[in-house]
Amino acid sequence: MSKWIQWQRSAWLLLGGVLLASCSAIGRQEPKVFDGQFSASGKHYAYIYMSVFVFSYQRTGGRSVSNGVATYYLQLIDTQAGQKLLDKPIKLKFSGCRYPRIGAVNDTHVALLCSNGKGKSTPPMLVSMSATPEVLSSEQLSERNPALAGALNAQNFYRNAAKPDAMVFEGSDGRKYQLDPNTGVATFVTGKFDVKSTISIQQKQGRLPEGLSEQGDGRRYITQGYGDQAPRSQDDFLDPAFLKVVWDEQDDSQSATLIKDGILVLAKTSKDSGQYKQLSLVDIKTLRTRWTIPLPQRKGDWAGRFDEEQFALRDGNLQVANASQLLDINLDNGKIIRDINLVE
């Protein structure tokens, strides 16, 4: 079973849990972020949010049952301008689609993939990165690739560090295809690829640079070497993650990304919830903290999660997308230049 199908089945179970747990009122519920992804340059962010309309609610013997329908919308953001590109988000409609998801994003297009909820996926859908976007439907993409037939049903999208803007997906035949977003034509490709859907996980699994180690019970700190006399970081952190913002297939060490001889540390500020986090830039030579800022996260995503952050570098600034916000951060001083609500 593919990771994509496993994710979609989990998504359906989680969606049911969200409805049962939190939708106690009839009518339209508060919209929630469903999925999102930066372009490799960090100049654009595309995301899907979900709006649920509950038309019946019932409590029986301590059990809550809600019935409703979910509608999905696509929004695009120009991170340089700090603006949403679409005055009216695109209502996503695929033939045979129940769960749309961001497949790949570059600075000209967004590729979407989808599942019907029964273990089957559809061909991708393409949307141009524009205030007046052009849409190439799954059906149109199939028409432009008649020789591939059922192989176009995308299981996952992949990334390649040598071609960060390439839109590469795995077809139902298990082979990789690169999609030309300008023509909609897919061609067979080979190479070293990494699943895009794991980006948010991998970015928080960076290793400390050589010579540094992580120690401590409960709250953790960074040391140069080992032992009681080893120099340690100015601050300690709760459940820290050392960020690998830039992905490089040539870097087998998987070390955290160096930012002006420093590393970015994401940490919780409360052990009870992942909603409240802080971001710090720690100098790897002196182990002093150059700056620390709280990261606004006003609500959870569609499944109530707070730990799906994604990061990108753009023109020397750090872009952060979490369950509710898109943040533009000056890496010199840690100031938040822009704070955009993904869902109002």
C-alpha positions as CSV (number, residue, x, y, z in Angstrom):
1,M,0.0,0.0,0.0
2,S,1.4,3.4,-1.0
3,K,2.2,6.1,1.6
4,W,-0.4,8.3,-0.3
5,I,-3.2,5.8,0.2
6,Q,-2.2,5.2,3.8
7,W,-2.3,9.0,4.4
8,Q,-5.7,9.3,2.8
9,R,-7.2,6.5,4.8
10,S,-5.8,8.0,7.9
11,A,-7.2,11.4,6.8
12,W,-10.7,10.0,6.5
13,L,-10.6,8.4,10.0
14,L,-9.2,11.7,11.5
15,L,-11.8,13.7,9.7
16,G,-14.5,11.6,11.2
17,G,-12.9,12.1,14.6
18,V,-12.9,15.9,14.1
19,L,-16.5,16.0,13.2
20,L,-17.5,13.8,16.1
21,A,-15.4,15.6,18.6
22,S,-15.8,19.2,17.8
23,C,-18.9,19.8,15.6
24,S,-21.6,20.2,18.1
25,A,-23.4,23.0,16.2
26,I,-25.5,22.9,13.1
27,G,-24.3,25.0,10.2
28,R,-20.9,26.1,8.8
29,Q,-17.9,25.4,11.0
30,E,-14.8,27.5,11.3
31,P,-12.5,26.8,8.3
32,K,-9.2,25.0,8.9
33,V,-6.0,24.5,7.0
34,F,-5.9,21.1,5.4
35,D,-2.5,21.1,3.5
36,G,0.1,23.5,2.2
37,Q,3.6,23.7,0.6
38,F,6.2,26.4,-0.3
39,S,7.9,26.7,-3.6
40,A,11.6,25.9,-3.6
41,S,12.5,29.6,-3.7
42,G,10.2,30.4,-0.8
43,K,8.5,33.1,-2.9
44,H,5.1,31.4,-3.0
45,Y,3.0,29.3,-0.7
46,A,0.0,27.3,-1.8
47,Y,-2.5,25.8,0.6
48,I,-5.8,24.0,0.8
49,Y,-8.3,24.8,3.6
50,M,-11.4,22.9,4.5
51,S,-14.9,24.2,5.3
52,V,-17.3,21.8,6.9
53,F,-21.1,22.3,6.9
54,V,-22.9,20.2,9.6
55,F,-26.5,19.6,8.8
56,S,-27.3,17.2,11.7
57,Y,-26.0,16.6,15.2
58,Q,-27.1,14.0,17.7
59,R,-26.1,12.7,21.1
60,T,-27.0,9.1,22.0
61,G,-25.9,7.5,25.2
62,G,-22.9,9.7,25.6
63,R,-21.9,9.3,21.9
64,S,-21.9,12.3,19.6
65,V,-22.7,11.8,15.9
66,S,-22.4,14.6,13.3
67,N,-23.3,14.5,9.6
68,G,-22.0,17.0,7.2
69,V,-20.1,17.8,4.0
70,A,-16.6,19.1,3.6
71,T,-15.6,21.6,0.8
72,Y,-12.0,22.3,-0.1
73,Y,-10.6,25.6,-1.4
74,L,-7.1,26.5,-2.8
75,Q,-5.4,29.8,-2.0
76,L,-2.1,31.1,-3.2
77,I,0.3,33.6,-1.5
78,D,3.0,35.8,-2.9
79,T,5.4,35.8,0.1
80,Q,7.4,38.7,-1.3
81,A,4.4,41.0,-1.4
82,G,2.8,39.4,1.6
83,Q,-0.5,39.1,-0.2
84,K,-3.0,36.4,-1.1
85,L,-3.2,36.2,-4.9
86,L,-6.8,35.1,-5.1
87,D,-9.6,37.4,-4.2
88,K,-11.9,34.4,-4.4
89,P,-10.2,31.0,-3.5
90,I,-10.7,28.2,-6.0
91,K,-13.3,25.6,-5.0
92,L,-11.6,22.3,-5.8
93,K,-13.5,19.9,-7.9
94,F,-12.1,16.7,-9.3
95,S,-14.0,14.0,-11.0
96,G,-14.0,11.1,-8.5
97,C,-12.2,13.1,-5.9
98,R,-12.9,13.3,-2.2
99,Y,-9.5,14.4,-0.6
100,P,-7.4,16.9,-2.6
101,R,-3.8,17.5,-1.5
102,I,-0.9,19.8,-2.6
103,G,1.4,17.7,-4.7
104,A,4.1,20.2,-5.8
105,V,4.6,24.0,-5.9
106,N,7.0,26.1,-8.0
107,D,6.8,29.8,-8.8
108,T,4.6,29.4,-11.8
109,H,2.3,26.5,-11.0
110,V,0.7,24.3,-8.3
111,A,0.1,20.6,-8.9
112,L,-2.7,19.0,-7.0
113,L,-3.4,15.3,-6.4
114,C,-6.4,13.6,-5.1
115,S,-7.9,10.3,-3.8
116,N,-11.5,9.0,-4.0
117,G,-11.3,7.6,-0.5
118,K,-11.4,4.0,-1.8
119,G,-7.7,3.6,-2.3
120,K,-7.6,5.1,-5.8
121,S,-6.0,8.3,-6.9
122,T,-6.7,10.6,-9.9
123,P,-4.4,12.3,-12.5
124,P,-2.9,15.6,-11.2
125,M,-4.6,18.9,-11.6
126,L,-2.6,22.0,-12.5
127,V,-3.2,25.6,-11.4
128,S,-1.1,28.5,-12.6
129,M,0.4,30.8,-9.9
130,S,-1.5,33.9,-10.7
131,A,-4.2,36.3,-9.5
132,T,-6.2,35.0,-12.5
133,P,-5.1,31.4,-12.5
134,E,-5.6,29.0,-15.4
135,V,-6.7,25.5,-14.4
136,L,-5.8,22.3,-16.2
137,S,-8.1,19.6,-15.0
138,S,-7.3,15.9,-14.5
139,E,-9.4,15.0,-17.5
140,Q,-7.5,17.6,-19.7
141,L,-4.2,16.3,-18.5
142,S,-5.2,12.7,-19.4
143,E,-6.2,13.9,-22.9
144,R,-2.7,15.4,-23.4
145,N,-1.1,12.1,-22.4
146,P,-3.1,9.4,-24.2
147,A,-0.2,6.9,-24.3
148,L,0.1,6.8,-20.5
149,A,-3.6,6.1,-19.8
150,G,-4.1,4.8,-16.2
151,A,-0.4,5.4,-15.3
152,L,-1.2,9.1,-14.7
153,N,-3.1,8.4,-11.4
154,A,-0.6,10.1,-9.1
155,Q,0.4,8.3,-5.9
156,N,2.9,10.9,-4.6
157,F,4.9,13.9,-5.8
158,Y,8.7,13.8,-5.3
159,R,11.5,16.4,-5.2
160,N,15.0,16.4,-6.7
161,A,17.6,18.8,-5.3
162,A,19.2,19.2,-8.7
163,K,15.9,20.4,-10.1
164,P,14.0,21.9,-7.2
165,D,11.2,23.3,-9.4
166,A,10.5,20.0,-11.3
167,M,7.1,18.5,-10.8
168,V,7.8,14.7,-10.5
169,F,5.1,12.2,-9.5
170,E,4.8,8.5,-9.1
171,G,2.3,7.0,-11.4
172,S,0.1,4.0,-10.7
173,D,2.6,1.8,-12.5
174,G,5.3,2.7,-9.9
175,R,7.4,4.8,-12.4
176,K,8.4,8.4,-12.0
177,Y,7.1,11.0,-14.4
178,Q,8.0,14.7,-14.8
179,L,5.1,17.0,-15.5
180,D,5.7,20.0,-17.7
181,P,3.2,22.5,-16.2
182,N,3.2,24.7,-19.3
183,T,2.0,21.9,-21.6
184,G,0.6,19.3,-19.3
185,V,2.8,16.6,-20.9
186,A,4.3,14.0,-18.6
187,T,7.6,12.2,-19.5
188,F,9.3,9.2,-17.8
189,V,12.3,10.2,-15.6
190,T,14.9,8.5,-13.4
191,G,17.1,9.8,-10.6
192,K,17.2,10.2,-6.9
193,F,14.0,11.6,-5.4
194,D,12.5,12.2,-2.0
195,V,8.8,12.2,-1.1
196,K,7.4,15.7,-0.8
197,S,4.8,14.8,1.7
198,T,7.5,14.2,4.3
199,I,9.0,17.7,4.1
200,S,7.5,19.0,7.4
201,I,8.9,15.9,9.2
202,Q,12.4,16.0,7.6
203,Q,12.8,19.7,8.3
204,K,12.6,19.1,12.0
205,Q,15.0,16.2,12.0
206,G,18.2,18.2,11.4
207,R,21.3,16.9,13.2
208,L,23.6,19.2,15.2
209,P,26.8,20.2,13.4
210,E,29.9,18.1,14.1
211,G,31.4,18.8,17.6
212,L,28.0,19.7,19.2
213,S,25.7,17.4,21.1
214,E,22.3,17.6,22.8
215,Q,22.0,16.7,26.5
216,G,19.7,17.2,29.4
217,D,16.7,15.6,31.1
218,G,13.4,17.2,30.3
219,R,14.7,20.5,29.0
220,R,17.6,20.0,26.6
221,Y,20.7,22.1,26.0
222,I,23.6,22.0,23.5
223,T,27.2,21.3,24.4
224,Q,30.6,21.5,22.8
225,G,31.9,18.1,23.6
226,Y,30.9,15.9,26.6
227,G,31.3,15.9,30.3
228,D,30.4,18.3,33.1
229,Q,33.0,20.8,32.1
230,A,31.9,21.0,28.4
231,P,30.7,24.5,27.4
232,R,26.9,24.5,27.1
233,S,24.3,26.7,25.4
234,Q,23.2,29.9,27.0
235,D,19.6,28.6,27.0
236,D,17.9,25.2,27.3
237,F,14.9,24.1,25.3
238,L,11.7,22.0,25.7
239,D,11.5,19.3,23.1
240,P,13.8,21.1,20.6
241,A,14.1,20.5,16.9
242,F,17.1,21.6,14.9
243,L,15.8,22.8,11.6
244,K,17.1,21.6,8.2
245,V,15.5,24.3,6.2
246,V,17.4,23.6,2.9
247,W,17.3,20.1,1.5
248,D,20.4,18.8,-0.3
249,E,20.6,15.3,-1.6
250,Q,24.4,15.6,-1.5
251,D,24.4,16.2,2.2
252,D,24.4,12.8,3.8
253,S,25.0,14.2,7.3
254,Q,21.5,15.7,7.3
255,S,22.9,18.5,9.5
256,A,20.7,21.4,10.5
257,T,21.0,24.4,8.1
258,L,23.7,26.9,9.0
259,I,22.3,30.5,9.2
260,K,25.3,32.9,9.5
261,D,27.2,30.4,11.8
262,G,24.0,29.7,13.7
263,I,21.3,27.1,13.8
264,L,17.5,27.5,14.1
265,V,16.0,25.8,17.1
266,L,12.2,25.2,17.3
267,A,11.0,24.5,20.8
268,K,7.8,24.2,22.7
269,T,7.0,26.7,25.5
270,S,4.5,24.5,27.1
271,K,4.7,20.8,27.7
272,D,1.0,20.5,27.5
273,S,0.5,21.7,24.0
274,G,2.4,22.1,20.7
275,Q,0.4,25.2,19.9
276,Y,2.8,27.4,21.8
277,K,6.3,27.4,20.3
278,Q,9.4,29.6,20.1
279,L,12.1,29.9,17.5
280,S,15.7,30.7,18.4
281,L,18.9,31.4,16.5
282,V,21.8,29.9,18.4
283,D,25.5,30.7,17.5
284,I,27.3,27.4,17.0
285,K,30.7,28.9,18.1
286,T,29.7,30.7,21.3
287,L,26.4,28.7,22.0
288,R,24.8,32.1,22.8
289,T,21.2,32.8,21.7
290,R,21.2,35.6,19.2
291,W,17.4,36.0,19.4
292,T,14.3,34.1,20.5
293,I,10.7,34.9,19.4
294,P,7.3,33.3,20.0
295,L,5.6,31.9,16.9
296,P,1.9,32.9,16.7
297,Q,-0.4,29.9,16.0
298,R,-3.9,30.9,16.7
299,K,-5.7,27.6,15.9
300,G,-5.0,24.0,14.9
301,D,-5.4,22.5,11.5
302,W,-8.3,20.4,10.3
303,A,-7.3,17.5,12.6
304,G,-6.5,19.8,15.6
305,R,-2.7,19.5,15.1
306,F,-0.1,22.1,15.9
307,D,3.1,20.4,14.7
308,E,2.9,20.6,11.0
309,E,5.2,23.6,10.5
310,Q,7.0,24.1,7.2
311,F,10.0,26.4,6.5
312,A,11.6,28.1,3.5
313,L,14.3,30.7,2.9
314,R,13.5,33.7,0.7
315,D,15.9,36.6,0.1
316,G,17.6,36.1,3.4
317,N,14.4,35.9,5.4
318,L,12.7,32.8,6.9
319,Q,9.2,31.8,5.9
320,V,7.2,29.8,8.4
321,A,3.8,28.2,7.7
322,N,2.0,26.5,10.6
323,A,-1.6,25.5,11.3
324,S,-3.0,29.0,11.0
325,Q,-0.3,31.6,10.1
326,L,2.3,32.4,7.4
327,L,5.2,34.3,9.0
328,D,8.0,36.3,7.3
329,I,10.9,36.6,9.7
330,N,14.1,38.7,9.5
331,L,16.9,36.4,10.3
332,D,19.2,39.2,11.5
333,N,17.1,40.2,14.4
334,G,14.3,37.7,14.6
335,K,11.5,40.3,14.0
336,I,8.3,39.1,12.4
337,I,7.9,41.3,9.3
338,R,4.6,39.9,8.2
339,D,1.9,37.7,10.0
340,I,-0.7,36.5,7.5
341,N,-3.8,34.6,8.7
342,L,-4.3,31.6,6.4
343,V,-7.9,31.3,7.4
344,E,-9.9,34.2,8.7
